[in-house]
Amino acid sequence: MGRAVATAAIPLGTSVASWLRPCSTSSRWTRISSGDPKVPVLYQVERTRTGSSFSVRSVKAVQHGKPIFICQASFQQAQPSPMQHQFSMPTVPPPEELLDCETLIDQYLRDPNLQKRYPLALNRIAAQEVPIEIKPVNPSPLSQLQRMEPKQMFWVRARGYIGPELESPGAQG
């Protein structure tokens, strides 16, 4: 199926303006058999919609006069996204300079006032084995939790091996 879509993409792409980029495709086989490899395939392109920033094309792969595969693709003019999905990294200390949650809880357990107020909760948290290491950036004393800003920052990482590190698609080796 991938080869059929890739082959159909050529006449689809050449039927729209060069500044339009593909944004979605939909395809399906129309016959149970996927075609005859000994017979050439004729691709028929239909210009479904042509607009100033958006176009739609359909292509039929035809053998023996009957469609065996149909693909429809939408093309859109590239434009900057009004949405931002990521904030800039805030200025915070590196994780090596911060205490992890276990160390903070141990400190809280040594504080006699907190030990009296939260003995069960602190011991329950301390007894949990968590596969993730969490380091709060601005940990506040437990006595001030009610007055904290509703925004907290953490460094987080897995404690154990989670698989080989993958390179990003644009990485040079």
Sequence and secondary structure as in RCSB ss.txt:
>XXXX:A:sequence
MGRAVATAAIPLGTSVASWLRPCSTSSRWTRISSGDPKVPVLYQVERTRTGSSFSVRSVKAVQHGKPIFICQASF
QQAQPSPMQHQFSMPTVPPPEELLDCETLIDQYLRDPNLQKRYPLALNRIAAQEVPIEIKPVNPSPLSQLQRMEP
KQMFWVRARGYIGPELESPGAQG
>XXXX:A:secstr
 HHHHHHHHHHHHHTS TTEEEEEEEEEESSSS   TTS  EEEEEEEEE SSEEEEEEEEEETTEEEEEEEEEE
EE    S            GGGS  HHHHHHHHHH HHHHHHSHHHHHHHHH   SEEEEESS   GGGGGG  S
   EEEEESS  S     TT   
